[in-house]
Amino acid sequence: MTLASALLVVLASFIHASWNLLAKRAASAGPAFVLAYSIVACIAYAPWVVWLLAQGGMGWGRVELGFVLLSGLIHLGYSLCLQHGYRVADLSVVYPVARGTGPMLSSIGAFLILGETPTGMGLLGLALVVAGILLIATQGKLAAFTRPGGQAGVRWGVTTGGLIASYTVVDAYAVKALGIAPVMLDWFTNLLRVFLLLPVVLSDRRRAIAAMRGHWRTAIGVGVLQPLSYILVLAALTGGAPLSLVAPMREMSMMVGALMGMLILREAVGPWRLAGCGVLIAGVILLSSS
């Protein structure tokens, strides 16, 4: 992986952690908040998309349109699956399992579908990244996996991780093999999400307006930052970076999020989280040098 691609993924990780920090403040707003920031994203990035269209940047056929539609559906399925997992199981189980299995399955998909060749250094780096994620998210309290609801958390976490891997592989193929511009892919994915969520949210307007009270500025921030973080990742892939390295490197956002939680939200960061950050950094170094 080139230094430029690695820097794009690292920058994306910081932005990803930042918009998640904002979104955490609006967790109670639910689908109304998702719809709001998706609309913001469509408006904010529309000039870029229009400019690309004016340059003739959308010579798409059925295959390209099919991949954009598939990407949008998988992204929506991921969001809904993650929310349901949080309702039926502990976040401390669902989240680390999802974020750990996502890059692992993405790398396997890159080997099997995109024809990328694994290296010993890359596989070791992947293993360290997954281990670091688990340490950061669980803080060493693996007993959460054996408590009542733990098995449900594992099931929904693995399912969510599978969807993360699915949209990652689909999107990587779309930008690398089909030549779809990253901003175009992400923009149309957000547009599809708006059309699918709009009837659901408008079915109870009063509840949606009440849920969004005090969260509109947050929605603007997330709507601008969330697409940018993913566009940078897709840009790294477009530049030739292997998906099997980019997917696990993205999870640096776990470490950044933990540090932001400590510095901004004054959350406690114990020895397990610090150890997880160290393991994750070691994994990223191995990945970037392989």
TIGU-293299 format. One record per residue (C-alpha): x, y, z. Coordinates in steps of 0.001 Angstrom, whole numbers. Last residue first. Layout:
N
{r {X Y Z}}
...
END
This chain:
290
{r {2880 -5217 3633}}
{r {4104 -2043 5345}}
{r {665 -493 5866}}
{r {-738 -3770 7178}}
{r {2078 -4317 9650}}
{r {1766 -776 10954}}
{r {-2028 -1197 11230}}
{r {-1587 -4363 13285}}
{r {879 -2697 15652}}
{r {-1543 204 16082}}
{r {-4353 -2248 16908}}
{r {-2229 -4028 19520}}
{r {-1315 -710 21157}}
{r {-4904 527 21134}}
{r {-6048 -2793 22636}}
{r {-3466 -2463 25413}}
{r {-4797 1020 26168}}
{r {-8329 -345 26191}}
{r {-7335 -3182 28531}}
{r {-5410 -843 30836}}
{r {-8464 1328 31506}}
{r {-9829 4318 29635}}
{r {-12550 6004 31684}}
{r {-14824 8309 29701}}
{r {-14232 12059 29987}}
{r {-16517 12717 26999}}
{r {-13910 14796 25148}}
{r {-10485 13377 26060}}
{r {-11412 9805 27039}}
{r {-14174 9352 24479}}
{r {-11900 10888 21867}}
{r {-9228 8313 22737}}
{r {-11720 5436 22449}}
{r {-13047 6825 19171}}
{r {-9529 7107 17749}}
{r {-8855 3479 18700}}
{r {-12087 2248 17138}}
{r {-11499 4531 14128}}
{r {-8350 2507 13473}}
{r {-10921 50 12138}}
{r {-10387 1431 8657}}
{r {-7020 -375 8597}}
{r {-8904 -3689 8641}}
{r {-10761 -2917 5401}}
{r {-7849 -1150 3671}}
{r {-5459 -4115 3798}}
{r {-7652 -6855 2271}}
{r {-9189 -4157 41}}
{r {-5841 -3696 -1700}}
{r {-4855 -55 -2374}}
{r {-4953 776 -6091}}
{r {-5853 4461 -6075}}
{r {-9526 3567 -6411}}
{r {-9236 1696 -3116}}
{r {-7785 4772 -1419}}
{r {-10588 6842 -2966}}
{r {-13132 4390 -1546}}
{r {-11699 4996 1926}}
{r {-11739 8765 1391}}
{r {-15353 8584 182}}
{r {-16243 6685 3358}}
{r {-14981 9399 5712}}
{r {-16470 12143 3540}}
{r {-19908 10506 3505}}
{r {-20091 10535 7324}}
{r {-18603 14006 7794}}
{r {-21159 16208 6017}}
{r {-24368 14462 7079}}
{r {-22936 13853 10549}}
{r {-22358 17568 11091}}
{r {-25740 18547 9646}}
{r {-27490 15900 11764}}
{r {-25773 17290 14863}}
{r {-27095 20735 14026}}
{r {-30607 19271 13763}}
{r {-30445 17313 17029}}
{r {-32186 19635 19528}}
{r {-35653 18375 18633}}
{r {-35208 15510 16180}}
{r {-37297 13021 18165}}
{r {-40149 15547 18525}}
{r {-40186 16135 14768}}
{r {-40198 12365 14122}}
{r {-42994 11751 16637}}
{r {-45098 14488 15106}}
{r {-44482 13208 11593}}
{r {-45650 9651 12221}}
{r {-45973 7991 8794}}
{r {-43449 10561 7602}}
{r {-40595 8542 9111}}
{r {-41494 5283 7366}}
{r {-42376 6934 4046}}
{r {-39014 8820 4010}}
{r {-36828 5849 4964}}
{r {-36708 4119 1562}}
{r {-36420 7313 -495}}
{r {-33745 8762 1802}}
{r {-31763 5508 1820}}
{r {-31747 5500 -1989}}
{r {-30357 9043 -1997}}
{r {-27672 8049 505}}
{r {-26531 5189 -1734}}
{r {-26686 7531 -4726}}
{r {-24312 9897 -2976}}
{r {-21905 7148 -1830}}
{r {-21510 5712 -5326}}
{r {-21188 9123 -6940}}
{r {-18648 10284 -4358}}
{r {-16530 7172 -4949}}
{r {-16515 7557 -8759}}
{r {-17673 4358 -10458}}
{r {-14784 2737 -12352}}
{r {-16391 -680 -12743}}
{r {-13437 -2719 -11451}}
{r {-12006 -565 -8661}}
{r {-14950 1665 -7699}}
{r {-17769 -889 -7983}}
{r {-15612 -3836 -6890}}
{r {-14665 -1994 -3697}}
{r {-18308 -1054 -3133}}
{r {-19453 -4669 -3383}}
{r {-16605 -5900 -1155}}
{r {-17283 -3264 1533}}
{r {-21061 -3676 1225}}
{r {-20750 -7385 1903}}
{r {-18109 -7133 4643}}
{r {-20261 -4717 6618}}
{r {-23259 -7012 5981}}
{r {-21321 -9982 7345}}
{r {-20278 -7945 10361}}
{r {-23955 -7197 11024}}
{r {-24768 -10900 10842}}
{r {-21793 -11725 13089}}
{r {-22927 -9133 15626}}
{r {-26520 -10320 15425}}
{r {-25499 -13889 16190}}
{r {-22901 -12900 18809}}
{r {-25396 -10651 20573}}
{r {-27992 -13409 20558}}
{r {-25383 -15660 22171}}
{r {-24706 -13033 24816}}
{r {-28374 -12594 25597}}
{r {-27957 -14316 28933}}
{r {-24271 -13916 29889}}
{r {-21534 -15919 28140}}
{r {-20337 -13239 25698}}
{r {-20326 -10587 28419}}
{r {-17799 -12721 30309}}
{r {-15207 -11445 27826}}
{r {-14604 -8396 29997}}
{r {-11169 -7490 28608}}
{r {-12179 -3896 27937}}
{r {-14861 -5334 25606}}
{r {-14611 -2688 22856}}
{r {-10901 -1896 23077}}
{r {-9787 -5514 23582}}
{r {-12031 -6833 20797}}
{r {-10842 -4159 18368}}
{r {-7199 -4882 19219}}
{r {-7674 -8598 18512}}
{r {-9262 -7814 15127}}
{r {-6388 -5438 14275}}
{r {-3788 -7981 15428}}
{r {-5283 -10717 13222}}
{r {-5334 -8389 10211}}
{r {-1685 -7436 10798}}
{r {-717 -11112 10940}}
{r {-2588 -11759 7694}}
{r {-895 -8784 6022}}
{r {2587 -9840 7125}}
{r {2011 -13391 5852}}
{r {761 -12071 2524}}
{r {-2670 -12614 995}}
{r {-3107 -12395 -2790}}
{r {-6065 -10364 -4054}}
{r {-8389 -12124 -6499}}
{r {-11329 -9756 -6058}}
{r {-13774 -12516 -5144}}
{r {-11873 -15046 -3008}}
{r {-9027 -12964 -1541}}
{r {-11036 -9745 -1282}}
{r {-13952 -11661 227}}
{r {-11603 -13095 2871}}
{r {-10407 -9559 3589}}
{r {-13980 -8313 3939}}
{r {-14780 -11248 6238}}
{r {-11965 -10239 8610}}
{r {-12764 -6544 8268}}
{r {-16408 -7099 9301}}
{r {-15818 -9876 11870}}
{r {-14171 -7512 14349}}
{r {-16483 -4528 13925}}
{r {-19578 -6714 14223}}
{r {-18249 -8802 17134}}
{r {-17062 -5655 18926}}
{r {-20445 -3934 18498}}
{r {-22829 -6810 19278}}
{r {-21234 -7921 22555}}
{r {-20700 -4663 24479}}
{r {-23893 -3328 22850}}
{r {-25802 -5963 24810}}
{r {-28559 -7856 23015}}
{r {-32110 -7555 21681}}
{r {-32342 -3811 21016}}
{r {-28698 -3315 20032}}
{r {-29012 -6139 17506}}
{r {-32095 -4465 16048}}
{r {-30159 -1227 15517}}
{r {-27261 -3096 13894}}
{r {-29618 -4955 11575}}
{r {-31360 -1744 10523}}
{r {-28100 31 9702}}
{r {-26637 -2996 7904}}
{r {-29794 -3521 5861}}
{r {-29625 112 4733}}
{r {-26003 -303 3629}}
{r {-26879 -3582 1892}}
{r {-29767 -1970 6}}
{r {-27668 992 -1109}}
{r {-24814 -1223 -2301}}
{r {-27180 -3422 -4292}}
{r {-28701 -387 -5994}}
{r {-25253 984 -6880}}
{r {-24157 -2468 -8086}}
{r {-27233 -2832 -10296}}
{r {-26748 617 -11774}}
{r {-23189 -320 -12743}}
{r {-24260 -3630 -14265}}
{r {-27200 -2111 -16124}}
{r {-25047 503 -17819}}
{r {-23405 3624 -16495}}
{r {-21661 6404 -18385}}
{r {-21890 8668 -15405}}
{r {-18854 10963 -15292}}
{r {-19641 12974 -18391}}
{r {-17976 16125 -17062}}
{r {-21414 17615 -16345}}
{r {-22213 14490 -14311}}
{r {-19030 14993 -12302}}
{r {-19997 18611 -11605}}
{r {-23513 17561 -10599}}
{r {-22039 15007 -8164}}
{r {-19765 17606 -6587}}
{r {-22633 20103 -6351}}
{r {-24899 17395 -4788}}
{r {-22449 16622 -1963}}
{r {-24030 18835 695}}
{r {-27639 18274 -416}}
{r {-27441 14459 -502}}
{r {-25491 14394 2762}}
{r {-28023 16667 4474}}
{r {-30833 14355 3335}}
{r {-28936 11364 4758}}
{r {-28371 13307 7996}}
{r {-32105 13819 8423}}
{r {-33140 10299 7422}}
{r {-30736 8733 9915}}
{r {-31996 11165 12583}}
{r {-35627 10265 11917}}
{r {-34690 6557 11980}}
{r {-33585 6751 15652}}
{r {-33699 10072 17545}}
{r {-32489 8442 20787}}
{r {-28951 7994 19481}}
{r {-28569 11731 18888}}
{r {-25501 12324 21083}}
{r {-23922 9116 19764}}
{r {-24196 10540 16256}}
{r {-21692 13274 17116}}
{r {-19089 10826 18425}}
{r {-19797 8622 15408}}
{r {-19116 11617 13182}}
{r {-15734 12160 14836}}
{r {-14703 8480 14828}}
{r {-15315 8297 11086}}
{r {-13382 11546 10515}}
{r {-10368 10169 12393}}
{r {-10585 6848 10545}}
{r {-10918 8592 7177}}
{r {-7674 10451 7874}}
{r {-5951 7100 8542}}
{r {-7450 5621 5353}}
{r {-6296 8582 3243}}
{r {-2839 8469 4861}}
{r {-2473 4784 3943}}
{r {-3446 5505 345}}
{r {-857 8307 93}}
{r {1842 6137 1708}}
{r {1318 3445 -910}}
{r {0 0 0}}
END
